[in-house]
Amino acid sequence: MNEAETVDAAHRLADDLQGKKRALEAGTVLLDYAHDVRGTVLALAGGNEFSEARRIAALHRHPGLVEELIHPATLDARAQIGEEITEASAQLSKQRARLVELRLAKAEAPAAFYGADGDDPALANVDVMTDASAFTAFTRYTAAPSAASSKASKRSSRSKRKMERKVGSGRKGTVDEEEYLLNSLVKLSARVKTMQDEAAALVPHLLAFTPLHRTEARELTDELEVLQKALEEAIKEAWPESPEEEDEIGWARRMEEYVKDRERAVKSIKRPEVGKGEWRVRLVDFVQGQ
């Protein structure tokens, strides 16, 4: 392989590595095999590897590449993080408001919230087989189930699988939606941590360049601090540290009242009396009369 072929192969490999977000490796290939300093700095800056990009530009005495390639790349990275912050902030605002609504719904109608009032969509179209119907599925002389029993069992299995898929799917107004929102907050927290790490790596470079870059550094820091504070408040609301905090919407008190009401309703049901044996006497009298 001659030099031209080596350079061409190096550029193809570097393009592939960049597509896989492996900017450091792409830069190494371009520098070692294609001897392309500009391409190396461009690949590194495009992958947000600004420290290495600046090092290569300084090492090979190409200071112009800093202004030509690295300056705009840092602004692009700042804009990308800014878009992610805006998106995360909007998502967080909606989810905080919805969690408040759900907690109020839980306090006012806990049975409906947990799907215990008979209106749970997950219980719709579920095949119910009573003990009596199960007994009639067997003939008098064999233990083999009938074809109807097999079909009912298959339908029941399908219904169970359908119910299992619905669990945690975020059905609105139920505990499933609450679970979905809490999991979403966990994922959002991880996203914010990634943004913070990216900003921590980017801000020093922004501060080292032009007045515009320094302004963007300050604004990015402020935006992240606002998002961080909002996330901390949302997490505190979603996972209260003490019962008193959660009781601000009356959840604990109302749940206690609901449980007491249900206990009173159960205790109000009178115990039935088992029938006496008079029927046996009448039956004996009837047989004797024959």
Secondary structure, 3 states (H helix, E strand, C coil): CCHHHHHHHHHHHHHHHHHCCCHHHHHHHHHHHCCCHHHHHHHHHHCCCHHHHHHHHHHCCCCHHHHHHHHHHHHHHHHHHHHHHHHHHHHHHHHHHHHHHHHHHHHHCHHHHCCCCCCCHHHCCCCCCCHHHHHHCECCCCCCECHHHHHHHHHHHHHHHHHHHHCCCCCCCCHHHHHHHHHHHHHHHHHHHHHHHHHHHHHHHHHCCCHHHHHHHHHHHHHHHHHHHHHHHHHHHHCCCCHHHHHHHCHHHHHHHHHHHHHHHHHCCCCCCCCCCHHHHHHHHHHHHC
